Amino acid sequence: MDLQLSGKTAIVTGASKGIGKAIAEVLAEEGASVHLVSRTEADLNAVRDDLNARFGAQATVHALDLSKPESVQALTEAAGDADILINNAGAIPGGDLSKLSDDDIKEGWQLKVFGTVGLIRNFYPKMCERGDGVIVNVIGMAGERGRGAYIAGSMGNAALMHLTRTMGAESMNHGVRVVGVNPGPTVTERFQLLARANAERQFGDPERWQETMSGLPAGRGGTPEELAAVTVFVASPRASWVSGTVVMVDGGQHSRPPQ
Amino acid sequence: MDLELTGKTAVVTGASKGIGKAIAEVLAEEGCSVHLVARTEADLNAVRDDLNTRFGAQATVHALDLSQDSGIEKLVEAVGDCDILVNNAGAIPSGDITRVDNQTIKDAWNLKVFGFVGLVRGIYPKMCERGDGVIINVIGMAGERPRASYIAGSMGNAALMQLTRALGAESMDHGVRVLGINPGPVETERLVRQARINADMMFGDEERWRETHKNLPAGRPGKPEEIGWLAAYLASPKAMWVSGTIIMADGGQHSRSPRAW
């Protein structure tokens, strides 16, 4: 299927690894030129060179800390006319309310929640003015099914889901779509680190990390490629009637009965 | 994006027109062989011939009434080993609870609700046995945002959404995905017919039927091909980790606030 992404410009935040990198790869393969954003220039350069080598893709690097408002401004100035904005950056730390102060929570939200809000505040009006554009927010299943031990992430993700629905409900009147993607556990480098720590605790052997996922659908987590495929499809003109909704991508886990 | 659908077999119910026909067209374009199901053989033959002409696609016609158990049995026997099942057939009539009695509701659910359930009952276990398969239920936004004036449809659609979630939550353990699409208003012949009636009532002029949609997102209903593209993508291995959920496809309308007081 021609996703009609050839010649489109996309911004991907958190593009240096994991799901963000996989998204950038699929976009590049589909013919989009990509603005790669994260904090570490060296990592981004590696992704840029790889996209160029494998797909002949144009990619531009922006080493920015989007938890800072001035960085949000800088990215807007550099790439303000992008067709597609993919808000993917941000990992909110765990902890329950007894462990997290208000300041801890705000800090945890600074990149993922306020970084996303800041970029949307800047990019959405430009897209509306053009009468064209897509914003995809890669959020996280805890916004749908929360956990007390991950309270800041559960709350923050729910906020982003509602931002997505609320704005996406009205945006089509301006030719713009706002859509979300909720990954469940996804096997990135970071995830593997956490899983290895769990395996150490459970089995005394970090190499048995895959066994810690035996309760998940098909006994595994999602792959970055699987998340990237859904994200790029919903960003494409082939998803032209999808807006104001968050697509769950977790093999069905969220619909399981509570434990 | 290579959807990796070449050579797959898909069953599409309600395939003679509207959304079902659009889904069959995209699947055929992507290289599937398609089993087309509806009641009217002539209409299905026309779709089959069109798919063959345009895409060189293999399509087989099954003129069956899926509101009857016998129709469901015949179809399962003919195509039970399909890779993809798209449950799409079924239009539940409107009416509020004072106007639709219990028998009317049961009759209305015979095709859409029990038709879907019967085909899932027949085909899902075969897919689990093979360790592979996708079931897509094309349901409808009223299951998410109900309307009292469409009570049988609101209830029936909600039931199908729960079927989708319940099965889809476990099906990946068997290598099978079960998911749904909730279309909002889509510009099919049926919708245009109703819109003309509405325009006649509202403006005294049925030609002004497009104006009856001006409050929809982008001032228009969805296009059948917009549901077709989405269904084909979701049926493909490129949506491998999507199960147990219903994707809303209505330009965002379902997330709007009810009218403010």
Interface residues (C-beta under 8 A of the other chain):
Chain A: M1 L3 V26 E30 R165 T166 G168 A169 E170 S171 M172 N173 G175 R177 V178 P217 A218 G219 G222 T223 E226 L227 A229 V230 V232 F233 R238 A239 S240 W241 V242 S243 G244 T245 V247 M248 V249 D250 G251 G252 Q253 H254 S255 R256 P257
Chain B: M1 L3 V26 E30 R165 A166 G168 A169 E170 S171 M172 D173 G175 R177 V178 P217 A218 G219 G222 K223 E226 I227 W229 L230 A232 Y233 K238 A239 M240 W241 V242 S243 G244 T245 I247 M248 A249 D250 G251 G252 Q253 H254 S255 R256 S257
